[in-house]
Amino acid sequence: MTVLHGTRVTVWFEGGVPYGLVCAGVHYRVTDTPTRLEDEMTVLTHPLDIVGWRFQGTDDNEVSRMFDIRRRGDDWELLRSYE
């Protein structure tokens, strides 16, 4: 799956934490513990102003990918995705 940076994704949350998303028409369930991107950047001397998440998603065919997503206005967008 090739998805470009900035692609809009639909994300479902429970208790403020993502539990599923649709990216490029494929539904993924979150299959690990999501990490806030803000927490990942605390080691940087100049952290970026990003509200986002990193997590593993698994589709109905049991194919798993890692997703980095961020809030952009009222929407969520893909920063990157990789296997």
N, C-alpha and C positions, 0 to 999 in steps of 0.2 A: 504494500500500500504506500503510495506516494501522496503525501498531503503537504501543501505549502504552508509555511509560516504565515500566521495571520488568518488562517481559515477559521470561520466561526464554528463553534461546537456548542451543543446543548448539554448541560450538566444538571444532574439531580443531586440534591443534598439532603442529608438527614443529620440533625444536630449540628449543622454548620460544616459538615464534612462531606465531600463528594462520595457517592456510592454508585454512580453510573453516568455514562455519557454517550452521545451519538457524534461520531466524527466521520465525515465523508459517507454518510448514509449507513454506517455500521454501528450497531449498539454494542457497547462494552460495559461489563460490570467491573467495579473496582475490586481487585483481588489481592490487595495488600493494604498496609496502613498508609494513607496519604500523608505527605509531608508538605507543610506550608513552605512556599518558595522564600518567603520572608525569613524563615528560620534558617534556610540554607545559606542566606547571604549575610548572616551576622558576622562571619569571619572576614568579610571584605572591609577594607578601610573606607570605601565609599559605596555603601549598599545602594542598589537601585530601588526606586520607588515602585515596587511591583506587588500586587495582591494576586497570588496564584497558588497553584498546587502541583506537586509531582506525585504520580501514582502509576501502578500497573493496572491495565485494563485487559480483560479477557473476553473475546467474542463468543458467539454461540458454537463456533467450530473449535473452541478451546485454543485459539491462537492468541498469545499474549503480546502486548506492546507496552512500552513506557510512554507516558504522556506528561508534558509540561504545559500547563494552561495558565492563562492570566485573565484577570478582569479588565475589560476595556469598555468603559461606560456602563451600560446596562447589559452588555453581552459578555460572553467568554470566548477567547480565541486561543488557538493552538500556537504555542511557542516552538515546540518540536515534539516529534514522536519517533521512537526507534524500537527495534526488536532486541 
